[in-house]
């Protein structure tokens, strides 16, 4: 049923939602949530894990120093982001710290949901799903994608950055062609938000139908 080679898992349908930065993952995740999925956002999990006293805080502080802290002693994600998007070694180090912790926390929350909602659909939104080597954790993978010009424009508008910085951040992530190789469903988001929402609804209905068929075989 899944990429796990038949490994026994809790009775929920696990969907990985991935795609490049600013390609519409949050909008698609919102639609999936409205349609009944339990949605986990790995970016938000990472932010939680970086709070003082949480598992990633001291590791990041030791790795990057107090220069990435704000006046209150919390990790300043904007400062940290500038650092890792400009330095591949630093980016790899941050991922080495965060990825295992995020995956473990996501797994814990999925298990909690599965215990109370057997037969449900869990969507894990993860831009770095491919980079984290986590594809085998999911029964299906959905990818968002848009044309390069649209992606740069959205990222510049969202983060208030120059075109050069937007391109640097986009290129720091996996090649879209590599993501397409592992994707079961591709949602094109170059159009309007309304068009993307419609495509997301179609994709979720497809996932729901496939899950109903798979459940009947369990």
C-alpha positions as CSV (number, residue, x, y, z in Angstrom):
1,X,0.0,0.0,0.0
2,X,2.8,2.4,0.8
3,X,6.4,3.2,0.1
4,X,7.3,1.4,3.4
5,X,7.4,-2.0,1.7
6,X,4.4,-3.3,3.7
7,X,5.5,-2.1,7.1
8,X,2.6,-2.1,9.6
9,X,1.3,1.4,10.4
10,X,-1.6,2.9,12.3
11,X,-4.8,2.8,10.3
12,X,-4.6,6.2,8.7
13,X,-3.8,7.3,5.2
14,X,-0.6,9.3,5.2
15,X,-0.1,12.0,2.6
16,X,3.0,14.0,2.1
17,X,2.5,17.5,0.7
18,X,5.6,19.0,-0.7
19,X,6.8,21.5,-3.3
20,X,9.2,24.4,-3.6
21,X,9.0,27.5,-1.5
22,X,6.1,29.8,-2.5
23,X,4.4,27.3,-4.7
24,X,1.1,27.2,-2.8
25,X,1.6,24.4,-0.3
26,X,-0.2,26.4,2.5
27,X,-3.2,27.0,0.3
28,X,-3.5,23.4,-0.7
29,X,-3.1,22.3,2.9
30,X,-5.8,24.7,4.0
31,X,-8.2,23.1,1.4
32,X,-7.3,19.6,2.5
33,X,-8.0,20.6,6.1
34,X,-11.4,22.1,5.2
35,X,-12.2,18.8,3.5
36,X,-11.5,16.8,6.7
37,X,-7.8,16.0,6.7
38,X,-5.6,16.3,9.8
39,X,-2.9,18.6,8.6
40,X,0.6,18.9,10.1
41,X,2.9,21.8,9.0
42,X,6.5,20.8,9.5
43,X,7.6,24.4,9.4
44,X,5.4,25.2,12.4
45,X,6.7,22.1,14.2
46,X,10.2,23.3,13.6
47,X,9.4,26.7,15.0
48,X,7.9,25.1,18.1
49,X,11.0,22.9,18.5
50,X,13.3,26.0,18.4
51,X,11.6,27.7,21.3
52,X,13.7,28.0,24.5
53,X,13.6,24.8,26.5
54,X,12.5,22.8,23.4
55,X,14.7,20.1,21.9
56,X,16.3,22.1,19.0
57,X,17.0,25.3,20.9
58,X,20.4,24.5,22.5
59,X,21.6,22.6,19.5
60,X,21.0,25.5,17.2
61,X,22.5,28.0,19.7
62,X,25.6,25.9,20.0
63,X,25.9,25.5,16.2
64,X,25.3,29.1,15.2
65,X,26.1,31.2,18.3
66,X,24.2,34.0,19.9
67,X,24.2,36.0,16.7
68,X,21.0,34.2,15.7
69,X,19.2,35.2,18.9
70,X,16.9,38.1,19.4
71,X,17.0,40.5,22.3
72,X,14.9,38.2,24.4
73,X,17.2,35.2,23.9
74,X,14.9,33.4,21.4
75,X,16.1,32.2,18.1
76,X,15.4,34.9,15.5
77,X,14.2,32.8,12.5
78,X,14.8,35.7,10.1
79,X,18.5,36.0,11.1
80,X,18.9,32.2,11.0
81,X,17.2,32.1,7.6
82,X,19.6,34.7,6.1
83,X,22.5,32.7,7.5
84,X,21.5,29.3,6.1
85,X,20.3,30.4,2.7
86,X,23.7,32.0,2.1
87,X,25.8,29.1,3.4
88,X,25.2,25.6,2.2
89,X,27.3,24.1,5.1
90,X,25.2,26.0,7.6
91,X,22.0,24.9,5.9
92,X,23.0,21.3,6.0
93,X,23.9,21.6,9.7
94,X,20.5,23.1,10.5
95,X,18.7,20.4,8.6
96,X,20.7,17.7,10.5
97,X,19.5,19.2,13.8
98,X,15.9,19.8,12.8
99,X,14.9,17.0,10.5
100,X,15.1,14.1,12.9
101,X,13.3,16.1,15.6
102,X,10.6,17.3,13.3
103,X,10.0,13.8,11.9
104,X,9.8,12.3,15.4
105,X,7.4,15.0,16.6
106,X,5.2,14.5,13.5
107,X,5.2,10.8,14.1
108,X,4.1,11.2,17.7
109,X,1.2,13.5,16.6
110,X,0.1,11.2,13.8
111,X,0.1,8.3,16.2
112,X,-2.1,10.3,18.6
113,X,-4.5,11.2,15.8
114,X,-4.6,7.6,14.5
115,X,-5.5,6.2,17.9
116,X,-8.5,8.5,18.1
117,X,-9.5,8.6,14.4
118,X,-8.7,5.3,12.7
119,X,-9.4,5.5,9.0
120,X,-8.6,9.2,8.9
121,X,-6.4,11.1,6.4
122,X,-3.2,12.8,7.7
123,X,-1.5,15.4,5.5
124,X,2.1,16.4,6.4
125,X,3.1,19.6,4.7
126,X,6.9,19.5,4.2
127,X,8.9,21.6,1.7
128,X,12.0,19.5,2.5
129,X,10.3,16.1,2.3
130,X,12.7,14.9,-0.4
131,X,15.7,16.4,1.2
132,X,14.9,14.8,4.5
133,X,14.6,11.4,2.9
134,X,11.1,10.9,4.3
135,X,9.2,9.8,1.2
136,X,8.9,6.2,2.4
137,X,6.8,7.4,5.4
138,X,3.9,8.3,3.2
139,X,1.2,6.3,1.3
140,X,0.9,9.1,-1.3
141,X,2.8,12.3,-2.1
142,X,1.3,15.4,-3.5
143,X,3.4,18.1,-5.0
144,X,2.6,21.8,-5.7
145,X,4.3,23.5,-8.5
146,X,4.1,26.8,-10.5
147,X,6.2,28.5,-13.2
148,X,9.5,30.0,-12.2
149,X,8.4,33.6,-12.8
150,X,5.3,33.1,-10.6
151,X,7.4,31.5,-7.8
152,X,9.9,34.4,-7.7
153,X,7.2,37.0,-7.7
154,X,5.2,35.3,-4.9
155,X,8.4,34.9,-2.8
156,X,9.4,38.5,-3.2
157,X,5.9,39.7,-2.3
158,X,5.7,37.4,0.7
159,X,9.1,38.0,2.2
160,X,9.9,41.5,0.9
161,X,13.2,40.4,-0.6
162,X,15.1,41.2,-3.8
163,X,14.9,39.0,-6.9
164,X,18.5,37.8,-6.3
165,X,17.7,36.6,-2.8
166,X,14.5,34.9,-4.0
167,X,16.4,33.0,-6.6
168,X,19.0,32.0,-4.0
169,X,16.4,30.6,-1.7
170,X,14.6,28.7,-4.5
171,X,17.9,27.2,-5.8
172,X,18.8,26.1,-2.2
173,X,16.0,23.6,-2.4
174,X,15.6,20.4,-4.3
175,X,15.2,20.5,-8.1
176,X,11.5,20.3,-8.9
177,X,12.3,17.5,-11.4
178,X,13.5,15.4,-8.5
179,X,10.3,16.1,-6.6
180,X,8.2,15.1,-9.6
181,X,9.9,11.7,-9.6
182,X,8.4,10.8,-6.2
183,X,5.0,12.7,-6.6
184,X,1.8,10.7,-7.1
185,X,-0.3,13.8,-7.7
186,X,0.9,17.2,-9.1
187,X,-1.1,20.3,-8.4
188,X,-0.3,23.2,-10.7
189,X,-0.7,26.5,-8.9
190,X,0.4,29.1,-11.4
191,X,-3.1,30.4,-11.8
192,X,-5.5,32.2,-9.5
193,X,-6.0,31.2,-5.9
194,X,-9.5,30.1,-6.9
195,X,-8.1,27.8,-9.6
196,X,-5.6,26.4,-7.2
197,X,-8.3,25.7,-4.6
198,X,-10.3,23.9,-7.3
199,X,-7.4,21.7,-8.2
200,X,-6.7,21.0,-4.6
201,X,-10.3,19.8,-4.1
202,X,-10.0,17.5,-7.1
203,X,-6.7,16.1,-5.7
204,X,-8.2,15.4,-2.3
205,X,-11.2,13.7,-3.8
206,X,-8.8,11.4,-5.7
207,X,-6.9,10.7,-2.5
208,X,-10.2,10.0,-0.6
209,X,-11.3,7.5,-3.3
210,X,-8.0,5.7,-3.3
211,X,-8.1,5.5,0.5
212,X,-11.6,4.0,0.5
213,X,-10.4,1.3,-1.9
214,X,-7.3,0.6,0.1
215,X,-9.3,0.4,3.4
216,X,-11.5,-2.2,1.9
217,X,-8.5,-4.4,1.4
218,X,-7.2,-4.1,4.9
